[in-house]
Amino acid sequence: MQNTKLLLTSFTFVGLLALAGCSFPGVYKIDIQQGNVVTQDMIDQLRPGMTRKQVRFIMGNPLLTDTFHADRWDYLYSLQPGGGERQQERISVIFNSNDQLVSLSGDFMPGVSRDEAILGKDSGTTVATPVENVEKPKPEKPVKPGSLLDQIQKDVDGVETVPVPTPQPLDTSPQ
């Protein structure tokens, strides 16, 4: 009887501990990332007329390629911080019939940083610095002839550019 009571108490205690561990507020929850990471720098590198290979080099393989819309690649990215709300970003890259980049659509736009849009950098607010705290640049002193700096400057000025040789294509004709 005593062993049964001890066994039942210990099982109850272990069960309550396991249950409390599942909903304990200090438990670490991992961030969940899915899809292609797309940055503003990647979008800024895209130019109209780029080929599919060039776009793939910059952006990576698309997450979705639709069989009904072969000229459109979709890049999706979602991030759910541990215990937080899920954030999702999307960009679609559209090509023409010659496999050249025509347009972009989605959450990113070329040349517009999302940080600037969020922080309102273009709002026209500027911070004025007091005139008395601004250091005036000191004029450069001329280099003494024969000094080490003079020798380095002469070496830099005397550098000749040499074109890089390009290899000739291999002859692939059967012999």
VMD Tcl script that builds the backbone (N, CA, C; Angstrom):
set m [mol new atoms 525]
animate dup $m
set s [atomselect $m all]
$s set {name element resname resid chain x y z} {
  {N N MET 1 A 0.818 -1.192 0.000}
  {CA C MET 1 A 0.000 0.000 0.000}
  {C C MET 1 A 0.866 1.262 0.000}
  {N N GLN 2 A 1.921 1.221 0.792}
  {CA C GLN 2 A 2.820 2.369 0.887}
  {C C GLN 2 A 3.527 2.607 -0.441}
  {N N ASN 3 A 3.975 1.535 -1.150}
  {CA C ASN 3 A 4.650 1.666 -2.446}
  {C C ASN 3 A 3.713 2.217 -3.509}
  {N N THR 4 A 2.475 1.793 -3.485}
  {CA C THR 4 A 1.501 2.268 -4.459}
  {C C THR 4 A 1.230 3.755 -4.268}
  {N N LYS 5 A 1.137 4.184 -3.026}
  {CA C LYS 5 A 0.887 5.585 -2.731}
  {C C LYS 5 A 2.084 6.449 -3.168}
  {N N LEU 6 A 3.305 5.965 -2.926}
  {CA C LEU 6 A 4.517 6.688 -3.317}
  {C C LEU 6 A 4.639 6.744 -4.836}
  {N N LEU 7 A 4.345 5.628 -5.498}
  {CA C LEU 7 A 4.409 5.562 -6.963}
  {C C LEU 7 A 3.376 6.497 -7.587}
  {N N LEU 8 A 2.178 6.516 -7.074}
  {CA C LEU 8 A 1.126 7.394 -7.592}
  {C C LEU 8 A 1.487 8.860 -7.373}
  {N N THR 9 A 2.059 9.191 -6.243}
  {CA C THR 9 A 2.468 10.564 -5.954}
  {C C THR 9 A 3.593 11.008 -6.880}
  {N N SER 10 A 4.570 10.136 -7.099}
  {CA C SER 10 A 5.691 10.499 -7.970}
  {C C SER 10 A 5.229 10.654 -9.425}
  {N N PHE 11 A 4.343 9.791 -9.912}
  {CA C PHE 11 A 3.814 9.935 -11.278}
  {C C PHE 11 A 3.021 11.237 -11.426}
  {N N THR 12 A 2.263 11.569 -10.398}
  {CA C THR 12 A 1.496 12.806 -10.436}
  {C C THR 12 A 2.430 14.014 -10.459}
  {N N PHE 13 A 3.487 13.968 -9.656}
  {CA C PHE 13 A 4.452 15.069 -9.600}
  {C C PHE 13 A 5.183 15.230 -10.940}
  {N N VAL 14 A 5.623 14.124 -11.526}
  {CA C VAL 14 A 6.324 14.168 -12.823}
  {C C VAL 14 A 5.372 14.654 -13.921}
  {N N GLY 15 A 4.136 14.223 -13.883}
  {CA C GLY 15 A 3.150 14.664 -14.867}
  {C C GLY 15 A 2.874 16.154 -14.765}
  {N N LEU 16 A 2.771 16.678 -13.564}
  {CA C LEU 16 A 2.547 18.112 -13.375}
  {C C LEU 16 A 3.758 18.921 -13.830}
  {N N LEU 17 A 4.955 18.420 -13.567}
  {CA C LEU 17 A 6.160 19.106 -14.042}
  {C C LEU 17 A 6.210 19.147 -15.567}
  {N N ALA 18 A 5.900 18.036 -16.204}
  {CA C ALA 18 A 5.910 17.987 -17.673}
  {C C ALA 18 A 4.859 18.931 -18.248}
  {N N LEU 19 A 3.700 18.961 -17.623}
  {CA C LEU 19 A 2.630 19.845 -18.090}
  {C C LEU 19 A 2.990 21.315 -17.867}
  {N N ALA 20 A 3.633 21.622 -16.765}
  {CA C ALA 20 A 4.028 22.996 -16.490}
  {C C ALA 20 A 5.125 23.448 -17.442}
  {N N GLY 21 A 5.997 22.545 -17.873}
  {CA C GLY 21 A 7.061 22.889 -18.813}
  {C C GLY 21 A 6.537 23.279 -20.174}
  {N N CYS 22 A 5.395 22.777 -20.560}
  {CA C CYS 22 A 4.840 23.096 -21.878}
  {C C CYS 22 A 4.303 24.518 -21.943}
  {N N SER 23 A 3.772 25.028 -20.868}
  {CA C SER 23 A 3.156 26.346 -20.912}
  {C C SER 23 A 3.874 27.351 -20.019}
  {N N PHE 24 A 5.083 27.067 -19.619}
  {CA C PHE 24 A 5.841 27.970 -18.759}
  {C C PHE 24 A 6.222 29.210 -19.554}
  {N N PRO 25 A 6.017 30.421 -19.042}
  {CA C PRO 25 A 6.239 31.632 -19.835}
  {C C PRO 25 A 7.699 31.889 -20.201}
  {N N GLY 26 A 8.666 31.309 -19.531}
  {CA C GLY 26 A 10.066 31.562 -19.835}
  {C C GLY 26 A 10.669 30.587 -20.833}
  {N N VAL 27 A 9.864 29.749 -21.464}
  {CA C VAL 27 A 10.389 28.756 -22.391}
  {C C VAL 27 A 10.811 29.436 -23.688}
  {N N TYR 28 A 11.986 29.086 -24.179}
  {CA C TYR 28 A 12.504 29.663 -25.420}
  {C C TYR 28 A 11.781 29.058 -26.618}
  {N N LYS 29 A 11.333 29.903 -27.515}
  {CA C LYS 29 A 10.691 29.452 -28.742}
  {C C LYS 29 A 11.536 29.930 -29.913}
  {N N ILE 30 A 11.803 29.046 -30.850}
  {CA C ILE 30 A 12.708 29.362 -31.950}
  {C C ILE 30 A 12.019 30.221 -33.011}
  {N N ASP 31 A 12.845 30.954 -33.782}
  {CA C ASP 31 A 12.348 31.708 -34.921}
  {C C ASP 31 A 12.186 30.748 -36.088}
  {N N ILE 32 A 11.108 30.882 -36.811}
  {CA C ILE 32 A 10.840 30.006 -37.952}
  {C C ILE 32 A 10.947 30.838 -39.221}
  {N N GLN 33 A 11.926 30.483 -40.068}
  {CA C GLN 33 A 12.122 31.161 -41.350}
  {C C GLN 33 A 11.784 30.183 -42.470}
  {N N GLN 34 A 11.072 30.660 -43.458}
  {CA C GLN 34 A 10.731 29.823 -44.600}
  {C C GLN 34 A 10.829 30.637 -45.865}
  {N N GLY 35 A 11.309 30.004 -46.933}
  {CA C GLY 35 A 11.353 30.648 -48.241}
  {C C GLY 35 A 12.704 31.249 -48.553}
  {N N ASN 36 A 12.711 32.141 -49.545}
  {CA C ASN 36 A 13.918 32.808 -50.017}
  {C C ASN 36 A 14.100 34.126 -49.273}
  {N N VAL 37 A 15.297 34.340 -48.734}
  {CA C VAL 37 A 15.594 35.620 -48.110}
  {C C VAL 37 A 15.860 36.623 -49.224}
  {N N VAL 38 A 15.076 37.679 -49.276}
  {CA C VAL 38 A 15.225 38.719 -50.286}
  {C C VAL 38 A 15.544 40.019 -49.567}
  {N N THR 39 A 16.620 40.672 -49.991}
  {CA C THR 39 A 17.012 41.935 -49.376}
  {C C THR 39 A 16.848 43.067 -50.380}
  {N N GLN 40 A 16.877 44.279 -49.870}
  {CA C GLN 40 A 16.754 45.452 -50.738}
  {C C GLN 40 A 17.954 45.556 -51.668}
  {N N ASP 41 A 19.131 45.123 -51.200}
  {CA C ASP 41 A 20.322 45.152 -52.055}
  {C C ASP 41 A 20.142 44.257 -53.278}
  {N N MET 42 A 19.504 43.110 -53.098}
  {CA C MET 42 A 19.250 42.212 -54.235}
  {C C MET 42 A 18.340 42.880 -55.255}
  {N N ILE 43 A 17.297 43.515 -54.780}
  {CA C ILE 43 A 16.343 44.167 -55.670}
  {C C ILE 43 A 17.013 45.318 -56.415}
  {N N ASP 44 A 17.897 46.050 -55.735}
  {CA C ASP 44 A 18.573 47.183 -56.367}
  {C C ASP 44 A 19.520 46.746 -57.480}
  {N N GLN 45 A 19.976 45.495 -57.466}
  {CA C GLN 45 A 20.876 45.005 -58.506}
  {C C GLN 45 A 20.135 44.586 -59.773}
  {N N LEU 46 A 18.834 44.371 -59.687}
  {CA C LEU 46 A 18.066 43.932 -60.856}
  {C C LEU 46 A 17.859 45.085 -61.819}
  {N N ARG 47 A 18.023 44.800 -63.104}
  {CA C ARG 47 A 17.847 45.801 -64.159}
  {C C ARG 47 A 16.962 45.217 -65.259}
  {N N PRO 48 A 16.135 46.042 -65.905}
  {CA C PRO 48 A 15.349 45.545 -67.036}
  {C C PRO 48 A 16.271 45.033 -68.133}
  {N N GLY 49 A 15.885 43.923 -68.744}
  {CA C GLY 49 A 16.678 43.341 -69.816}
  {C C GLY 49 A 17.610 42.242 -69.350}
  {N N MET 50 A 17.699 41.988 -68.042}
  {CA C MET 50 A 18.544 40.904 -67.548}
  {C C MET 50 A 17.946 39.563 -67.956}
  {N N THR 51 A 18.820 38.591 -68.161}
  {CA C THR 51 A 18.360 37.255 -68.526}
  {C C THR 51 A 17.948 36.493 -67.274}
  {N N ARG 52 A 17.324 35.347 -67.485}
  {CA C ARG 52 A 16.903 34.524 -66.354}
  {C C ARG 52 A 18.106 34.054 -65.532}
  {N N LYS 53 A 19.204 33.742 -66.208}
  {CA C LYS 53 A 20.405 33.290 -65.498}
  {C C LYS 53 A 20.955 34.395 -64.604}
  {N N GLN 54 A 20.951 35.618 -65.092}
  {CA C GLN 54 A 21.455 36.730 -64.297}
  {C C GLN 54 A 20.570 36.979 -63.079}
  {N N VAL 55 A 19.258 36.890 -63.275}
  {CA C VAL 55 A 18.330 37.078 -62.159}
  {C C VAL 55 A 18.497 35.948 -61.151}
  {N N ARG 56 A 18.663 34.733 -61.625}
  {CA C ARG 56 A 18.860 33.587 -60.730}
  {C C ARG 56 A 20.164 33.731 -59.947}
  {N N PHE 57 A 21.203 34.302 -60.576}
  {CA C PHE 57 A 22.475 34.518 -59.891}
  {C C PHE 57 A 22.320 35.502 -58.739}
  {N N ILE 58 A 21.533 36.537 -58.949}
  {CA C ILE 58 A 21.342 37.561 -57.916}
  {C C ILE 58 A 20.357 37.094 -56.844}
  {N N MET 59 A 19.224 36.568 -57.256}
  {CA C MET 59 A 18.131 36.281 -56.336}
  {C C MET 59 A 18.109 34.842 -55.814}
  {N N GLY 60 A 18.746 33.922 -56.533}
  {CA C GLY 60 A 18.639 32.512 -56.172}
  {C C GLY 60 A 17.478 31.880 -56.914}
  {N N ASN 61 A 17.285 30.589 -56.690}
  {CA C ASN 61 A 16.192 29.884 -57.346}
  {C C ASN 61 A 14.854 30.364 -56.791}
  {N N PRO 62 A 13.861 30.537 -57.657}
  {CA C PRO 62 A 12.556 30.989 -57.172}
  {C C PRO 62 A 11.873 29.906 -56.346}
  {N N LEU 63 A 11.078 30.341 -55.393}
  {CA C LEU 63 A 10.349 29.392 -54.570}
  {C C LEU 63 A 9.197 28.775 -55.362}
  {N N LEU 64 A 8.566 29.577 -56.200}
  {CA C LEU 64 A 7.436 29.092 -57.001}
  {C C LEU 64 A 7.658 29.395 -58.476}
  {N N THR 65 A 7.502 28.386 -59.304}
  {CA C THR 65 A 7.450 28.579 -60.752}
  {C C THR 65 A 6.144 27.947 -61.214}
  {N N ASP 66 A 5.254 28.768 -61.682}
  {CA C ASP 66 A 3.919 28.326 -62.068}
  {C C ASP 66 A 3.941 27.777 -63.482}
  {N N THR 67 A 3.346 26.617 -63.687}
  {CA C THR 67 A 3.306 26.038 -65.033}
  {C C THR 67 A 2.388 26.825 -65.953}
  {N N PHE 68 A 1.407 27.520 -65.401}
  {CA C PHE 68 A 0.497 28.310 -66.218}
  {C C PHE 68 A 1.046 29.694 -66.537}
  {N N HIS 69 A 1.980 30.153 -65.726}
  {CA C HIS 69 A 2.630 31.449 -65.951}
  {C C HIS 69 A 4.134 31.216 -65.947}
  {N N ALA 70 A 4.659 30.700 -67.054}
  {CA C ALA 70 A 6.079 30.349 -67.124}
  {C C ALA 70 A 6.979 31.576 -67.110}
  {N N ASP 71 A 6.423 32.744 -67.397}
  {CA C ASP 71 A 7.223 33.964 -67.441}
  {C C ASP 71 A 7.256 34.692 -66.096}
  {N N ARG 72 A 6.773 34.063 -65.041}
  {CA C ARG 72 A 6.746 34.713 -63.726}
  {C C ARG 72 A 7.409 33.810 -62.689}
  {N N TRP 73 A 8.320 34.398 -61.929}
  {CA C TRP 73 A 8.940 33.715 -60.795}
  {C C TRP 73 A 8.484 34.417 -59.527}
  {N N ASP 74 A 8.151 33.624 -58.516}
  {CA C ASP 74 A 7.712 34.184 -57.242}
  {C C ASP 74 A 8.698 33.810 -56.144}
  {N N TYR 75 A 9.086 34.822 -55.385}
  {CA C TYR 75 A 9.957 34.642 -54.238}
  {C C TYR 75 A 9.165 35.008 -52.998}
  {N N LEU 76 A 9.018 34.068 -52.076}
  {CA C LEU 76 A 8.271 34.290 -50.842}
  {C C LEU 76 A 9.201 34.094 -49.657}
  {N N TYR 77 A 8.995 34.877 -48.618}
  {CA C TYR 77 A 9.775 34.738 -47.400}
  {C C TYR 77 A 8.875 35.040 -46.228}
  {N N SER 78 A 8.891 34.164 -45.242}
  {CA C SER 78 A 8.124 34.431 -44.031}
  {C C SER 78 A 9.013 34.179 -42.818}
  {N N LEU 79 A 8.807 34.986 -41.815}
  {CA C LEU 79 A 9.554 34.897 -40.566}
  {C C LEU 79 A 8.564 35.014 -39.428}
  {N N GLN 80 A 8.616 34.017 -38.548}
  {CA C GLN 80 A 7.792 34.084 -37.347}
  {C C GLN 80 A 8.731 34.043 -36.155}
  {N N PRO 81 A 8.955 35.202 -35.538}
  {CA C PRO 81 A 9.803 35.211 -34.343}
  {C C PRO 81 A 9.163 34.367 -33.253}
  {N N GLY 82 A 9.984 33.774 -32.408}
  {CA C GLY 82 A 9.465 32.903 -31.353}
  {C C GLY 82 A 8.369 33.547 -30.546}
  {N N GLY 83 A 7.183 33.031 -30.682}
  {CA C GLY 83 A 6.045 33.557 -29.941}
  {C C GLY 83 A 5.457 34.828 -30.517}
  {N N GLY 84 A 5.981 35.317 -31.637}
  {CA C GLY 84 A 5.488 36.575 -32.209}
  {C C GLY 84 A 4.582 36.348 -33.402}
  {N N GLU 85 A 4.234 37.442 -34.039}
  {CA C GLU 85 A 3.357 37.398 -35.195}
  {C C GLU 85 A 4.166 37.152 -36.467}
  {N N ARG 86 A 3.635 36.373 -37.371}
  {CA C ARG 86 A 4.338 36.028 -38.608}
  {C C ARG 86 A 4.353 37.208 -39.561}
  {N N GLN 87 A 5.550 37.456 -40.144}
  {CA C GLN 87 A 5.719 38.508 -41.139}
  {C C GLN 87 A 6.018 37.827 -42.469}
  {N N GLN 88 A 5.422 38.310 -43.546}
  {CA C GLN 88 A 5.607 37.687 -44.845}
  {C C GLN 88 A 5.922 38.741 -45.894}
  {N N GLU 89 A 6.872 38.427 -46.778}
  {CA C GLU 89 A 7.244 39.305 -47.874}
  {C C GLU 89 A 7.168 38.518 -49.176}
  {N N ARG 90 A 6.809 39.228 -50.249}
  {CA C ARG 90 A 6.646 38.580 -51.546}
  {C C ARG 90 A 7.191 39.479 -52.634}
  {N N ILE 91 A 7.829 38.856 -53.634}
  {CA C ILE 91 A 8.256 39.589 -54.828}
  {C C ILE 91 A 8.038 38.680 -56.030}
  {N N SER 92 A 7.499 39.246 -57.087}
  {CA C SER 92 A 7.307 38.517 -58.341}
  {C C SER 92 A 8.172 39.160 -59.412}
  {N N VAL 93 A 8.901 38.329 -60.135}
  {CA C VAL 93 A 9.772 38.781 -61.213}
  {C C VAL 93 A 9.145 38.296 -62.512}
  {N N ILE 94 A 8.932 39.212 -63.469}
  {CA C ILE 94 A 8.227 38.869 -64.703}
  {C C ILE 94 A 9.163 39.050 -65.890}
  {N N PHE 95 A 9.191 38.040 -66.761}
  {CA C PHE 95 A 10.034 38.035 -67.949}
  {C C PHE 95 A 9.167 38.138 -69.193}
  {N N ASN 96 A 9.798 38.556 -70.311}
  {CA C ASN 96 A 9.073 38.574 -71.584}
  {C C ASN 96 A 9.358 37.278 -72.338}
  {N N SER 97 A 8.913 37.200 -73.591}
  {CA C SER 97 A 9.086 35.966 -74.365}
  {C C SER 97 A 10.541 35.710 -74.733}
  {N N ASN 98 A 11.409 36.730 -74.653}
  {CA C ASN 98 A 12.832 36.562 -74.944}
  {C C ASN 98 A 13.637 36.245 -73.689}
  {N N ASP 99 A 12.973 35.871 -72.608}
  {CA C ASP 99 A 13.604 35.563 -71.324}
  {C C ASP 99 A 14.402 36.737 -70.766}
  {N N GLN 100 A 13.863 37.931 -70.901}
  {CA C GLN 100 A 14.493 39.116 -70.339}
  {C C GLN 100 A 13.570 39.710 -69.288}
  {N N LEU 101 A 14.171 40.248 -68.234}
  {CA C LEU 101 A 13.424 40.837 -67.131}
  {C C LEU 101 A 12.636 42.051 -67.611}
  {N N VAL 102 A 11.339 42.051 -67.306}
  {CA C VAL 102 A 10.466 43.140 -67.721}
  {C C VAL 102 A 10.014 43.970 -66.528}
  {N N SER 103 A 9.545 43.309 -65.457}
  {CA C SER 103 A 9.017 44.082 -64.328}
  {C C SER 103 A 9.113 43.304 -63.029}
  {N N LEU 104 A 8.914 44.037 -61.944}
  {CA C LEU 104 A 8.888 43.497 -60.592}
  {C C LEU 104 A 7.591 43.922 -59.935}
  {N N SER 105 A 7.084 43.096 -59.059}
  {CA C SER 105 A 5.942 43.502 -58.255}
  {C C SER 105 A 6.056 42.818 -56.901}
  {N N GLY 106 A 5.541 43.467 -55.884}
  {CA C GLY 106 A 5.590 42.872 -54.563}
  {C C GLY 106 A 5.872 43.890 -53.491}
  {N N ASP 107 A 6.491 43.413 -52.403}
  {CA C ASP 107 A 6.713 44.256 -51.228}
  {C C ASP 107 A 7.951 45.130 -51.336}
  {N N PHE 108 A 8.860 44.830 -52.254}
  {CA C PHE 108 A 10.069 45.627 -52.445}
  {C C PHE 108 A 9.936 46.432 -53.725}
  {N N MET 109 A 10.556 47.597 -53.745}
  {CA C MET 109 A 10.613 48.409 -54.954}
  {C C MET 109 A 12.062 48.811 -55.177}
  {N N PRO 110 A 12.513 48.881 -56.432}
  {CA C PRO 110 A 13.908 49.241 -56.689}
  {C C PRO 110 A 14.233 50.641 -56.187}
  {N N GLY 111 A 15.369 50.762 -55.503}
  {CA C GLY 111 A 15.864 52.055 -55.064}
  {C C GLY 111 A 15.216 52.621 -53.823}
  {N N VAL 112 A 14.216 51.958 -53.246}
  {CA C VAL 112 A 13.541 52.473 -52.057}
  {C C VAL 112 A 13.823 51.520 -50.905}
  {N N SER 113 A 14.576 52.002 -49.947}
  {CA C SER 113 A 14.894 51.186 -48.788}
  {C C SER 113 A 13.679 51.122 -47.878}
  {N N ARG 114 A 13.353 49.927 -47.413}
  {CA C ARG 114 A 12.213 49.799 -46.515}
  {C C ARG 114 A 12.502 50.462 -45.184}
  {N N ASP 115 A 13.785 50.501 -44.790}
  {CA C ASP 115 A 14.146 51.185 -43.550}
  {C C ASP 115 A 13.837 52.667 -43.651}
  {N N GLU 116 A 14.158 53.273 -44.794}
  {CA C GLU 116 A 13.874 54.691 -44.985}
  {C C GLU 116 A 12.373 54.945 -44.979}
  {N N ALA 117 A 11.621 54.049 -45.581}
  {CA C ALA 117 A 10.175 54.232 -45.621}
  {C C ALA 117 A 9.576 54.108 -44.220}
  {N N ILE 118 A 10.100 53.177 -43.429}
  {CA C ILE 118 A 9.571 52.978 -42.082}
  {C C ILE 118 A 9.977 54.130 -41.169}
  {N N LEU 119 A 11.252 54.510 -41.238}
  {CA C LEU 119 A 11.759 55.537 -40.338}
  {C C LEU 119 A 11.397 56.944 -40.781}
  {N N GLY 120 A 10.954 57.103 -42.026}
  {CA C GLY 120 A 10.574 58.417 -42.506}
  {C C GLY 120 A 11.760 59.310 -42.772}
  {N N LYS 121 A 12.809 58.760 -43.361}
  {CA C LYS 121 A 14.007 59.546 -43.633}
  {C C LYS 121 A 13.720 60.660 -44.633}
  {N N ASP 122 A 12.795 60.424 -45.540}
  {CA C ASP 122 A 12.467 61.417 -46.560}
  {C C ASP 122 A 11.446 62.439 -46.058}
  {N N SER 123 A 11.246 62.522 -44.758}
  {CA C SER 123 A 10.224 63.434 -44.235}
  {C C SER 123 A 10.669 64.881 -44.236}
  {N N GLY 124 A 11.941 65.141 -44.530}
  {CA C GLY 124 A 12.419 66.508 -44.598}
  {C C GLY 124 A 12.945 67.032 -43.283}
  {N N THR 125 A 12.988 66.202 -42.248}
  {CA C THR 125 A 13.519 66.650 -40.972}
  {C C THR 125 A 15.030 66.519 -40.995}
  {N N THR 126 A 15.707 67.577 -40.588}
  {CA C THR 126 A 17.158 67.558 -40.530}
  {C C THR 126 A 17.597 68.014 -39.150}
  {N N VAL 127 A 18.766 67.567 -38.773}
  {CA C VAL 127 A 19.326 67.964 -37.489}
  {C C VAL 127 A 20.445 68.944 -37.765}
  {N N ALA 128 A 20.348 70.134 -37.198}
  {CA C ALA 128 A 21.365 71.158 -37.402}
  {C C ALA 128 A 22.425 71.032 -36.325}
  {N N THR 129 A 23.688 71.090 -36.741}
  {CA C THR 129 A 24.779 71.035 -35.781}
  {C C THR 129 A 25.238 72.451 -35.512}
  {N N PRO 130 A 25.582 72.751 -34.275}
  {CA C PRO 130 A 26.070 74.092 -33.955}
  {C C PRO 130 A 27.362 74.386 -34.699}
  {N N VAL 131 A 27.534 75.635 -35.122}
  {CA C VAL 131 A 28.690 76.029 -35.919}
  {C C VAL 131 A 29.966 75.959 -35.107}
  {N N GLU 132 A 29.888 76.223 -33.813}
  {CA C GLU 132 A 31.114 76.258 -33.023}
  {C C GLU 132 A 31.700 74.865 -32.792}
  {N N ASN 133 A 30.902 73.794 -32.944}
  {CA C ASN 133 A 31.408 72.444 -32.719}
  {C C ASN 133 A 32.016 71.820 -33.974}
  {N N VAL 134 A 31.885 72.467 -35.099}
  {CA C VAL 134 A 32.376 71.903 -36.345}
  {C C VAL 134 A 33.859 72.203 -36.479}
  {N N GLU 135 A 34.654 71.131 -36.693}
  {CA C GLU 135 A 36.094 71.324 -36.876}
  {C C GLU 135 A 36.371 71.695 -38.312}
  {N N LYS 136 A 37.247 72.643 -38.483}
  {CA C LYS 136 A 37.633 73.041 -39.831}
  {C C LYS 136 A 38.764 72.131 -40.291}
  {N N PRO 137 A 38.696 71.655 -41.530}
  {CA C PRO 137 A 39.770 70.786 -41.999}
  {C C PRO 137 A 41.073 71.568 -42.128}
  {N N LYS 138 A 42.149 70.914 -41.729}
  {CA C LYS 138 A 43.455 71.556 -41.802}
  {C C LYS 138 A 43.987 71.422 -43.225}
  {N N PRO 139 A 44.578 72.489 -43.746}
  {CA C PRO 139 A 45.132 72.377 -45.095}
  {C C PRO 139 A 46.336 71.427 -45.082}
  {N N GLU 140 A 46.461 70.663 -46.166}
  {CA C GLU 140 A 47.567 69.712 -46.255}
  {C C GLU 140 A 48.862 70.453 -46.511}
  {N N LYS 141 A 49.892 69.978 -45.848}
  {CA C LYS 141 A 51.205 70.578 -46.054}
  {C C LYS 141 A 51.819 69.943 -47.299}
  {N N PRO 142 A 52.528 70.716 -48.084}
  {CA C PRO 142 A 53.158 70.119 -49.252}
  {C C PRO 142 A 54.215 69.107 -48.824}
  {N N VAL 143 A 54.362 68.080 -49.648}
  {CA C VAL 143 A 55.296 67.010 -49.354}
  {C C VAL 143 A 56.710 67.486 -49.668}
  {N N LYS 144 A 57.645 67.150 -48.788}
  {CA C LYS 144 A 59.033 67.530 -49.007}
  {C C LYS 144 A 59.626 66.690 -50.119}
  {N N PRO 145 A 60.341 67.302 -51.049}
  {CA C PRO 145 A 60.971 66.523 -52.117}
  {C C PRO 145 A 61.983 65.539 -51.537}
  {N N GLY 146 A 61.940 64.292 -52.063}
  {CA C GLY 146 A 62.863 63.263 -51.611}
  {C C GLY 146 A 62.362 62.483 -50.406}
  {N N SER 147 A 61.193 62.856 -49.844}
  {CA C SER 147 A 60.676 62.131 -48.685}
  {C C SER 147 A 59.995 60.838 -49.140}
  {N N LEU 148 A 59.646 60.016 -48.178}
  {CA C LEU 148 A 58.994 58.748 -48.470}
  {C C LEU 148 A 57.635 58.973 -49.142}
  {N N LEU 149 A 56.861 59.958 -48.668}
  {CA C LEU 149 A 55.566 60.255 -49.282}
  {C C LEU 149 A 55.733 60.715 -50.727}
  {N N ASP 150 A 56.771 61.491 -51.003}
  {CA C ASP 150 A 57.038 61.931 -52.366}
  {C C ASP 150 A 57.377 60.743 -53.254}
  {N N GLN 151 A 58.161 59.808 -52.750}
  {CA C GLN 151 A 58.531 58.619 -53.522}
  {C C GLN 151 A 57.307 57.737 -53.801}
  {N N ILE 152 A 56.455 57.580 -52.801}
  {CA C ILE 152 A 55.234 56.776 -52.996}
  {C C ILE 152 A 54.341 57.431 -54.038}
  {N N GLN 153 A 54.181 58.750 -53.975}
  {CA C GLN 153 A 53.344 59.454 -54.948}
  {C C GLN 153 A 53.896 59.297 -56.353}
  {N N LYS 154 A 55.212 59.365 -56.516}
  {CA C LYS 154 A 55.825 59.185 -57.833}
  {C C LYS 154 A 55.608 57.764 -58.345}
  {N N ASP 155 A 55.695 56.777 -57.443}
  {CA C ASP 155 A 55.453 55.393 -57.843}
  {C C ASP 155 A 54.013 55.196 -58.298}
  {N N VAL 156 A 53.069 55.799 -57.575}
  {CA C VAL 156 A 51.659 55.666 -57.938}
  {C C VAL 156 A 51.386 56.364 -59.265}
  {N N ASP 157 A 51.935 57.534 -59.457}
  {CA C ASP 157 A 51.719 58.266 -60.711}
  {C C ASP 157 A 52.358 57.573 -61.904}
  {N N GLY 158 A 53.422 56.815 -61.684}
  {CA C GLY 158 A 54.135 56.180 -62.787}
  {C C GLY 158 A 53.637 54.794 -63.150}
  {N N VAL 159 A 52.565 54.325 -62.525}
  {CA C VAL 159 A 52.047 52.989 -62.815}
  {C C VAL 159 A 51.404 52.986 -64.189}
  {N N GLU 160 A 51.773 51.982 -64.997}
  {CA C GLU 160 A 51.188 51.827 -66.326}
  {C C GLU 160 A 50.147 50.726 -66.280}
  {N N THR 161 A 49.032 50.965 -66.934}
  {CA C THR 161 A 47.994 49.948 -66.980}
  {C C THR 161 A 48.319 48.945 -68.064}
  {N N VAL 162 A 48.126 47.684 -67.759}
  {CA C VAL 162 A 48.397 46.600 -68.696}
  {C C VAL 162 A 47.084 45.856 -68.913}
  {N N PRO 163 A 46.666 45.689 -70.166}
  {CA C PRO 163 A 45.416 44.970 -70.392}
  {C C PRO 163 A 45.562 43.490 -70.026}
  {N N VAL 164 A 44.479 42.930 -69.521}
  {CA C VAL 164 A 44.468 41.522 -69.158}
  {C C VAL 164 A 44.277 40.707 -70.427}
  {N N PRO 165 A 45.150 39.716 -70.681}
  {CA C PRO 165 A 44.994 38.910 -71.896}
  {C C PRO 165 A 43.761 38.025 -71.788}
  {N N THR 166 A 43.040 37.938 -72.891}
  {CA C THR 166 A 41.868 37.066 -72.931}
  {C C THR 166 A 42.241 35.799 -73.687}
  {N N PRO 167 A 41.891 34.640 -73.158}
  {CA C PRO 167 A 42.251 33.397 -73.830}
  {C C PRO 167 A 41.447 33.217 -75.115}
  {N N GLN 168 A 42.083 32.596 -76.078}
  {CA C GLN 168 A 41.413 32.309 -77.358}
  {C C GLN 168 A 40.475 31.120 -77.147}
  {N N PRO 169 A 39.322 31.130 -77.813}
  {CA C PRO 169 A 38.405 29.994 -77.652}
  {C C PRO 169 A 39.023 28.722 -78.243}
  {N N LEU 170 A 38.694 27.609 -77.621}
  {CA C LEU 170 A 39.200 26.327 -78.083}
  {C C LEU 170 A 38.541 25.936 -79.383}
  {N N ASP 171 A 39.304 25.298 -80.252}
  {CA C ASP 171 A 38.765 24.813 -81.509}
  {C C ASP 171 A 38.088 23.480 -81.236}
  {N N THR 172 A 36.763 23.452 -81.392}
  {CA C THR 172 A 36.009 22.249 -81.079}
  {C C THR 172 A 35.588 21.478 -82.314}
  {N N SER 173 A 36.152 21.825 -83.460}
  {CA C SER 173 A 35.785 21.107 -84.687}
  {C C SER 173 A 36.455 19.731 -84.692}
  {N N PRO 174 A 35.733 18.690 -85.123}
  {CA C PRO 174 A 36.324 17.338 -85.131}
  {C C PRO 174 A 37.396 17.237 -86.226}
  {N N GLN 175 A 38.465 16.537 -85.881}
  {CA C GLN 175 A 39.553 16.395 -86.841}
  {C C GLN 175 A 39.768 14.962 -87.229}
}
mol reanalyze $m
mol bondsrecalc $m
mol representation Tube
mol addrep $m
